[in-house]
Amino acid sequence: DLVETSLVKINNDIFSQEHSMGNLMPFIKYFLPEAKVVPIIFHHDLKKEEGVLLSQIFSRWVQEKEAVIIASIDFSHYLTNKEAQEKDQETLKVIENRNIARLLKMGDDHLDSPGAMMTLLLTMEKLDVQDFRILGHTNSGILLGNDLIETTSYFTFVFR
């Protein structure tokens, strides 16, 4: 499905440098040991039309193959703890309101992959999954106990 769309190119070498997959794979292997994983790295300027097409494929996978969609997205980058908290609240409102146009204009001070978040939201919309719960929210400044360092922030969401 994916390669036929011409939106996806196969490049197995890139994943040796991609920490988002390496961090998740032990958990996937433990909790879903029989799972087949299709890792995708989104280009920074993914267009809405491309996200719509991908969300159609992903929603079909969830329905037909009982797939699980996991999006590994870092949120605010290079800000102090206070600034990160403020930007994260702005991003959370955009996600809650499903404001795709605003989401796609956001940069690293909000999140590192607006295209991945957009595609996830569009996929959930196609599956008629509107509610999500925040399981956790933190940033590297909080984790390291230093309010002055440049941070990267994280949310853990579950859509239901």
N, CA and C of each residue as an Amber inpcrd file, in Angstrom:
protein
   480
   0.8140000  -1.2070000   0.0000000   0.0000000   0.0000000   0.0000000
   0.8570000   1.2710000   0.0000000   1.7990000   1.3250000   0.9290000
   2.5600000   2.5620000   1.1180000   3.4770000   2.8990000  -0.0510000
   4.2650000   1.9460000  -0.4770000   5.2290000   2.2190000  -1.5380000
   4.5070000   2.5760000  -2.8380000   3.3510000   1.9650000  -3.0680000
   2.5750000   2.2520000  -4.2800000   2.0940000   3.6970000  -4.3320000
   1.9640000   4.3560000  -3.1910000   1.4910000   5.7390000  -3.1730000
   2.5480000   6.7170000  -3.6520000   3.7900000   6.2920000  -3.7310000
   4.9620000   7.1280000  -4.0420000   5.2600000   8.1470000  -2.9450000
   4.5410000   8.0670000  -1.8320000   4.8420000   8.9250000  -0.6890000
   5.9660000   8.3530000   0.1590000   6.2020000   7.0650000   0.0270000
   7.1460000   6.3730000   0.8920000   8.2880000   5.8070000   0.0710000
   9.5010000   6.0040000   0.5550000  10.6890000   5.4110000  -0.0420000
  11.3170000   4.4910000   0.9870000  11.7610000   3.3430000   0.5610000
  12.4020000   2.4010000   1.4730000  13.8760000   2.7700000   1.6080000
  14.3020000   2.9700000   2.8640000  15.6950000   3.2900000   3.1750000
  16.0090000   2.6960000   4.5400000  16.4360000   1.4620000   4.5630000
  16.6970000   0.7710000   5.8250000  17.8820000   1.3540000   6.5830000
  18.7990000   2.0190000   5.9080000  19.9830000   2.5670000   6.5710000
  19.6590000   3.7140000   7.5200000  18.6160000   4.4550000   7.2500000
  18.2990000   5.6430000   8.0440000  17.9270000   5.2990000   9.4830000
  17.4080000   4.0990000   9.7150000  16.9340000   3.7580000  11.0490000
  18.0630000   3.5090000  12.0440000  19.2690000   3.2940000  11.5700000
  20.3860000   3.1250000  12.5050000  20.6920000   4.4310000  13.2310000
  20.2400000   5.5570000  12.6730000  20.4750000   6.8700000  13.2720000
  19.2270000   7.4590000  13.9270000  18.1210000   6.7620000  13.8720000
  16.8470000   7.3080000  14.3460000  16.5260000   6.7860000  15.7390000
  16.6410000   7.6570000  16.7470000  16.4390000   7.2310000  18.1400000
  14.9870000   6.9210000  18.4810000  14.0420000   7.5040000  17.7630000
  12.6350000   7.2790000  18.1220000  12.2450000   5.8140000  17.9780000
  12.7800000   5.1330000  16.9990000  12.4830000   3.7070000  16.8190000
  13.2540000   2.8610000  17.8190000  14.5290000   3.1570000  17.9810000
  15.3660000   2.3720000  18.8910000  14.8510000   2.3820000  20.3170000
  14.2910000   3.4990000  20.7310000  13.7550000   3.6100000  22.0860000
  12.4850000   2.8010000  22.2790000  11.6910000   2.6490000  21.2270000
  10.4050000   1.9630000  21.3410000  10.4760000   0.4580000  21.1070000
  11.4140000   0.0150000  20.3110000  11.4350000  -1.3890000  19.9100000
  11.4890000  -2.3840000  21.0750000  12.2460000  -2.1470000  22.1390000
  12.2200000  -3.1130000  23.2480000  10.8230000  -3.2680000  23.8630000
  10.0760000  -2.1900000  23.9260000   8.7270000  -2.2440000  24.4890000
   7.7660000  -2.9720000  23.5390000   7.9000000  -2.6920000  22.2640000
   7.0570000  -3.3780000  21.2790000   7.3470000  -4.8730000  21.3150000
   8.6150000  -5.2190000  21.3570000   8.9960000  -6.6360000  21.3990000
   8.4510000  -7.3160000  22.6530000   8.4840000  -6.6140000  23.7840000
   8.0140000  -7.1940000  25.0430000   6.4910000  -7.3340000  25.0730000
   5.7790000  -6.2430000  24.7330000   4.3210000  -6.2400000  24.8630000
   3.5920000  -6.8180000  23.6430000   4.2120000  -6.7490000  22.4910000
   3.6110000  -7.2590000  21.2520000   4.6370000  -8.1220000  20.5170000
   5.0380000  -9.2420000  21.1110000   6.1730000 -10.0120000  20.5690000
   5.9580000 -10.5450000  19.1500000   4.7330000 -10.7160000  18.7260000
   4.4630000 -11.2320000  17.3820000   4.2560000 -10.1190000  16.3550000
   4.3650000  -8.8770000  16.7870000   4.0670000  -7.7450000  15.9130000
   5.0770000  -7.6130000  14.7800000   4.5570000  -7.2370000  13.6240000
   5.3830000  -6.8280000  12.4990000   5.3850000  -5.3050000  12.5290000
   6.5440000  -4.7140000  12.4340000   6.6780000  -3.2670000  12.5690000
   6.9700000  -2.6450000  11.2090000   6.2380000  -1.5870000  10.9050000
   6.4740000  -0.8180000   9.6850000   6.8740000   0.5920000  10.1340000
   8.1680000   0.8300000  10.3010000   8.6060000   2.1540000  10.7640000
   8.5710000   3.1720000   9.6250000   8.1010000   4.3530000   9.9520000
   7.9990000   5.4190000   8.9560000   8.5330000   6.6950000   9.5810000
   9.4230000   7.3560000   8.8990000   9.8980000   8.6770000   9.3140000
   9.2330000   9.6870000   8.3940000   8.5640000  10.6570000   8.9840000
   7.8440000  11.6580000   8.2010000   8.7620000  12.8060000   7.8170000
   8.6590000  13.2350000   6.5770000   9.3940000  14.4050000   6.1090000
   8.8520000  15.6400000   6.8190000   9.7030000  16.6070000   7.0580000
   9.3140000  17.7840000   7.8510000   8.2150000  18.6350000   7.2160000
   8.0370000  18.5540000   5.9160000   7.0230000  19.4030000   5.2810000
   5.9060000  18.5900000   4.6260000   5.4780000  17.5360000   5.3170000
   4.3740000  16.7150000   4.8190000   3.1390000  17.5940000   4.5990000
   2.5230000  17.4630000   3.4650000   1.3300000  18.2550000   3.1340000
   0.0740000  17.5580000   3.6710000  -0.9780000  18.3390000   3.8650000
  -2.2150000  17.7730000   4.3950000  -2.7510000  16.6630000   3.4840000
  -2.6820000  16.8680000   2.1840000  -3.1890000  15.8620000   1.2500000
  -2.4380000  14.5350000   1.4200000  -1.1450000  14.6180000   1.6750000
  -0.3440000  13.4130000   1.8920000  -0.7330000  12.7300000   3.2000000
  -0.9730000  13.5290000   4.2280000  -1.4250000  12.9820000   5.5070000
  -2.7850000  12.3140000   5.3780000  -3.6670000  12.8860000   4.5750000
  -4.9930000  12.2930000   4.3420000  -4.8340000  10.9260000   3.6820000
  -3.9980000  10.8500000   2.6650000  -3.7810000   9.5780000   1.9740000
  -3.1820000   8.5310000   2.9230000  -2.1840000   8.9210000   3.6930000
  -1.5840000   7.9950000   4.6620000  -2.5930000   7.5660000   5.7180000
  -3.4190000   8.4910000   6.1770000  -4.4050000   8.1430000   7.2050000
  -5.4400000   7.1490000   6.6760000  -5.7480000   7.2170000   5.3980000
  -6.6580000   6.2290000   4.8060000  -6.0380000   4.8340000   4.8600000
  -4.7610000   4.7510000   4.5420000  -4.0620000   3.4650000   4.5920000
  -3.9780000   2.9710000   6.0330000  -3.5750000   3.8490000   6.9490000
  -3.4080000   3.4490000   8.3480000  -4.7330000   3.0140000   8.9710000
  -5.8010000   3.7350000   8.6940000  -7.0970000   3.3580000   9.2730000
  -7.5580000   2.0150000   8.7230000  -7.2650000   1.7470000   7.4680000
  -7.5990000   0.4390000   6.8890000  -6.7900000  -0.6700000   7.5660000
  -5.5160000  -0.4040000   7.8500000  -4.6900000  -1.3890000   8.5540000
  -5.2590000  -1.7020000   9.9320000  -5.6780000  -0.6520000  10.6470000
  -6.2320000  -0.8580000  11.9910000  -7.4880000  -1.7160000  11.9160000
  -8.3390000  -1.4390000  10.9540000  -9.5950000  -2.1760000  10.8280000
  -9.4030000  -3.6000000  10.3080000  -8.5480000  -3.7750000   9.3280000
  -8.4100000  -5.0820000   8.6810000  -7.3600000  -5.9730000   9.3280000
  -6.3140000  -5.3720000   9.8640000  -5.1880000  -6.1620000  10.3660000
  -5.0030000  -6.0340000  11.8700000  -5.9310000  -5.3350000  12.5220000
  -5.8200000  -5.0830000  13.9620000  -4.4820000  -4.4380000  14.3120000
  -4.0670000  -3.5160000  13.4860000  -2.7980000  -2.8170000  13.6820000
  -2.8830000  -1.8370000  14.8470000  -1.7490000  -1.5520000  15.4060000
  -1.6000000  -0.5350000  16.4400000  -0.7490000   0.5760000  15.8300000
  -1.1870000   1.7960000  15.9890000  -0.4380000   2.9380000  15.4760000
   0.2900000   3.5890000  16.6560000   1.5900000   3.7290000  16.5300000
   2.3920000   4.3980000  17.5490000   3.1120000   5.5520000  16.8620000
   2.9490000   6.7450000  17.3840000   3.6530000   7.9030000  16.8450000
   4.6560000   8.3750000  17.8960000   5.9130000   8.3770000  17.5380000
   6.9620000   8.8410000  18.4450000   7.3450000  10.2480000  18.0160000
   6.8250000  11.2190000  18.7620000   6.9860000  12.6290000  18.4060000
   7.5070000  13.3720000  19.6270000   8.6450000  14.0460000  19.4780000
   9.1070000  14.9300000  20.5420000   8.3250000  16.2320000  20.4260000
   8.0970000  16.8480000  21.5710000   7.3930000  18.1260000  21.5600000
   8.4030000  19.2610000  21.6740000   8.1780000  20.2920000  22.4580000
   9.0260000  21.4790000  22.4060000  10.5070000  21.1460000  22.5740000
  11.3280000  21.9060000  21.8660000  12.7770000  21.7150000  21.8680000
  13.4860000  23.0270000  22.2150000  14.6250000  22.8930000  22.8900000
  15.5910000  23.9890000  23.0730000  15.0560000  25.1520000  23.8980000
  14.0600000  24.9050000  24.7440000  13.4730000  25.9550000  25.5690000
  13.7540000  25.6700000  27.0360000  13.6060000  26.6840000  27.8700000
  13.6780000  26.4410000  29.3090000  12.4220000  25.6870000  29.7330000
  12.4380000  25.1580000  30.9340000  11.2880000  24.4120000  31.4450000
  10.0150000  25.2530000  31.3690000  10.0860000  26.4860000  31.8300000
   8.9060000  27.3720000  31.8320000   8.4000000  27.6110000  30.4050000
   9.3080000  27.9250000  29.4910000   8.9130000  28.1550000  28.0970000
   8.3300000  26.8790000  27.4790000   8.9400000  25.7480000  27.7770000
   8.4600000  24.4720000  27.2480000   7.0460000  24.1850000  27.7300000
   6.7960000  24.4340000  29.0070000   5.4550000  24.1920000  29.5520000
   4.4130000  25.0530000  28.8190000   4.7550000  26.3110000  28.5630000
   3.8330000  27.2090000  27.8640000   3.5780000  26.7360000  26.4320000
   4.6420000  26.4040000  25.6990000   4.4910000  25.9480000  24.3150000
   3.7190000  24.6260000  24.2590000   3.9830000  23.7470000  25.2250000
   3.2770000  22.4600000  25.2450000   1.7790000  22.6500000  25.4460000
   1.3970000  23.6270000  26.2580000  -0.0330000  23.8850000  26.4580000
  -0.6640000  24.4230000  25.1750000   0.0810000  25.2680000  24.4360000
  -0.4190000  25.7500000  23.1440000  -0.6100000  24.5720000  22.1790000
   0.3790000  23.6890000  22.1280000   0.3100000  22.5320000  21.2290000
  -0.8400000  21.6170000  21.6170000  -1.0130000  21.3990000  22.9020000
  -2.0970000  20.5430000  23.3840000  -3.4530000  21.0970000  22.9580000
  -3.6450000  22.4030000  23.0440000  -4.9150000  23.0140000  22.6090000
  -5.1460000  22.7930000  21.1170000  -4.0910000  22.9170000  20.3220000
  -4.2040000  22.7010000  18.8770000  -4.6070000  21.2470000  18.6020000
  -4.0140000  20.3150000  19.3420000  -4.3460000  18.8920000  19.1770000
  -5.7810000  18.6350000  19.6190000  -6.1630000  19.1640000  20.7640000
  -7.5300000  18.9680000  21.2700000  -8.5640000  19.5080000  20.2960000
  -8.2540000  20.6500000  19.6690000  -9.1830000  21.2730000  18.7210000
  -9.0520000  20.7260000  17.3010000  -8.1060000  19.8190000  17.1120000
  -7.8610000  19.2190000  15.7880000  -7.6350000  20.2990000  14.7270000
  -6.8700000  21.3210000  15.1150000  -6.5910000  22.4460000  14.2290000
  -5.3880000  22.0950000  13.3460000  -5.6530000  21.3710000  12.2750000
  -4.6020000  20.8590000  11.3950000  -3.8220000  22.0040000  10.7440000
  -4.4960000  23.0340000  10.3050000  -3.8130000  24.1550000   9.6480000
  -2.7880000  24.7830000  10.5940000  -3.1650000  25.0230000  11.8210000
  -2.2390000  25.5990000  12.8130000  -1.1300000  24.6020000  13.1530000
  -1.4810000  23.3440000  13.3010000  -0.5070000  22.3030000  13.6240000
   0.6140000  22.2690000  12.5910000   0.2600000  22.3430000  11.3210000
   1.2540000  22.2530000  10.2520000   2.1670000  23.4680000  10.1810000
   1.8120000  24.5400000  10.8480000   2.6600000  25.7420000  10.8760000
   3.6120000  25.7530000  12.0770000   3.4550000  24.7880000  12.9700000
   4.2750000  24.7570000  14.1780000   5.6640000  24.2120000  13.8710000
   6.6450000  24.7390000  14.6150000   8.0280000  24.3020000  14.4510000
   8.5410000  23.6110000  15.7040000   9.8600000  23.4980000  15.8040000
  10.4970000  22.7690000  16.8980000  10.1840000  23.3220000  18.2860000
   9.7930000  24.5750000  18.3670000   9.4340000  25.0930000  19.6880000
   8.0930000  24.5400000  20.1640000   7.3810000  23.8200000  19.2980000
   6.1270000  23.1590000  19.6680000   6.2280000  21.6290000  19.5530000
   6.6560000  21.1410000  18.3880000   6.8320000  19.6960000  18.1880000
   7.7010000  19.4560000  16.9690000   8.3480000  18.2850000  16.9320000
   9.3080000  18.0560000  15.8500000   8.7160000  17.4090000  14.6110000
   7.4840000  16.9150000  14.6900000   6.8930000  16.2880000  13.5070000
   5.4040000  16.6040000  13.4060000   5.0850000  17.8190000  12.9780000
   3.6710000  18.1480000  12.7860000   2.9720000  17.1890000  11.8180000
   3.6870000  16.7250000  10.7940000   3.0960000  15.8130000   9.8260000
   2.6870000  14.4860000  10.4370000   3.5120000  13.9690000  11.3360000
   3.1700000  12.7100000  12.0080000   1.9550000  12.9030000  12.9120000
   1.9200000  14.0150000  13.6460000   0.7690000  14.2720000  14.5200000
  -0.4950000  14.4800000  13.6990000  -0.3790000  15.2220000  12.5990000
  -1.5340000  15.4260000  11.7290000  -2.0540000  14.0850000  11.2210000
  -1.1630000  13.2300000  10.7470000  -1.5740000  11.9420000  10.1940000
  -2.2170000  11.0760000  11.2640000  -1.6770000  11.1110000  12.4670000
  -2.2880000  10.3750000  13.5780000  -3.6920000  10.8950000  13.8590000
  -3.8580000  12.2050000  13.9300000  -5.1860000  12.7860000  14.2010000
  -6.1740000  12.4420000  13.0780000  -5.7250000  12.5120000  11.8350000
  -6.6020000  12.1760000  10.7090000  -6.9730000  10.6940000  10.7170000
  -6.0230000   9.8460000  11.1090000  -6.3020000   8.4140000  11.2020000
  -7.3480000   8.1500000  12.2820000  -7.1890000   8.7780000  13.4300000
  -8.1550000   8.6050000  14.5200000  -9.5270000   9.1200000  14.0990000
  -9.5540000  10.2150000  13.3500000 -10.8260000  10.7570000  12.8570000
 -11.5130000   9.7490000  11.9310000 -10.7540000   9.1320000  11.0280000
 -11.3290000   8.1350000  10.1140000 -11.8330000   6.9100000  10.8670000
 -11.2290000   6.6150000  12.0070000 -11.6570000   5.4810000  12.8340000
 -12.7440000   5.8800000  13.8260000 -13.1590000   7.1480000  13.7820000
 -14.1540000   7.7040000  14.6990000 -13.7090000   7.5840000  16.1570000
 -12.4230000   7.8190000  16.3750000 -11.8530000   7.8340000  17.7260000
 -11.5420000   9.2930000  18.0480000 -12.3710000   9.8940000  18.8770000
 -12.2270000  11.3160000  19.1740000 -11.5160000  11.5940000  20.4970000
 -11.6790000  10.6970000  21.4440000 -11.1470000  10.9430000  22.7820000
  -9.7250000  10.4340000  22.9250000  -8.9270000  11.2050000  23.6510000
  -7.6130000  10.7240000  24.0260000  -7.3530000  11.1120000  25.4730000
  -6.4770000  10.3650000  26.0760000  -6.1160000  10.6130000  27.4670000
  -4.6160000  10.8470000  27.5390000  -4.2090000  11.8160000  28.3240000
  -2.7870000  12.0710000  28.5350000  -2.3320000  11.2020000  29.6990000
  -1.4230000  10.2940000  29.4190000  -0.8810000   9.4330000  30.4630000
   0.3050000  10.0770000  31.1580000   1.0090000  10.9310000  30.4460000
   2.1660000  11.5880000  31.0350000   2.5800000  12.7960000  30.2320000
   3.2320000  13.7270000  30.9230000   3.7790000  14.9180000  30.2730000
   4.9610000  15.3830000  31.1070000   6.1100000  15.5180000  30.4710000
   7.3020000  15.9720000  31.1730000   8.2730000  16.5580000  30.1610000
   9.4180000  16.9770000  30.6370000  10.4900000  17.4010000  29.7440000
  11.8320000  17.0760000  30.3790000  12.8760000  17.1830000  29.5810000
  14.1990000  16.7860000  30.0570000  14.6770000  17.6510000  31.2160000
  14.2410000  18.9040000  31.3000000  14.6060000  19.7580000  32.4260000
  14.0240000  19.2330000  33.7290000  12.7800000  18.7990000  33.6780000
  12.1400000  18.2200000  34.8610000  12.8300000  16.9120000  35.2340000
  13.0710000  16.0710000  34.2450000  13.6930000  14.7770000  34.5050000
  15.0870000  14.9220000  35.1140000  15.8190000  15.9550000  34.6960000
  17.1720000  16.1720000  35.2000000  17.2150000  17.1360000  36.3820000
  16.0510000  17.6780000  36.7620000  16.0040000  18.6010000  37.8870000
  16.7240000  19.9100000  37.6330000  16.6800000  20.4010000  36.3950000
  17.3730000  21.6350000  36.0420000  16.4410000  22.4890000  35.1900000
  15.9530000  23.5920000  35.7570000  15.0140000  24.4650000  35.0520000
  15.6690000  25.3700000  34.0200000  16.9960000  25.4040000  33.9690000
  17.6820000  26.3520000  33.1010000  18.2070000  25.7470000  31.8090000
  18.2900000  24.4260000  31.7300000  18.8330000  23.8160000  30.5110000
  17.8120000  23.8520000  29.3800000  18.3130000  23.7290000  28.1610000
  17.4220000  23.5870000  27.0130000  16.7860000  22.2100000  27.0850000
  15.4850000  22.1630000  26.8870000  14.7400000  20.9280000  27.1060000
  14.1930000  20.3410000  25.8130000  13.7600000  19.1180000  25.9160000
  12.8710000  18.4760000  24.9580000  11.7130000  17.9520000  25.7890000
  10.4930000  18.1910000  25.3450000   9.3480000  17.7470000  26.1420000
   8.6350000  16.5800000  25.4770000   7.8580000  15.8740000  26.3090000
   7.2270000  14.6310000  25.8870000   5.8080000  14.5420000  26.4340000
   4.9170000  14.0660000  25.6070000   3.5720000  13.6770000  26.0270000
   3.4230000  12.1970000  25.7360000   2.6420000  11.5170000  26.5510000
   2.2170000  10.1720000  26.2270000   0.6950000  10.2050000  26.1650000
   0.1510000   9.9930000  24.9740000  -1.2870000  10.0070000  24.7280000
  -1.7620000   8.5920000  24.4170000  -2.9900000   8.2960000  24.7760000
  -3.6590000   7.0880000  24.3190000  -4.9950000   7.5270000  23.7400000
  -5.2190000   7.1640000  22.5040000  -6.5040000   7.4460000  21.8610000
  -7.4270000   6.2670000  22.1270000  -8.6930000   6.5630000  22.4430000
  -9.6370000   5.4840000  22.7700000 -11.0150000   5.7830000  22.2510000
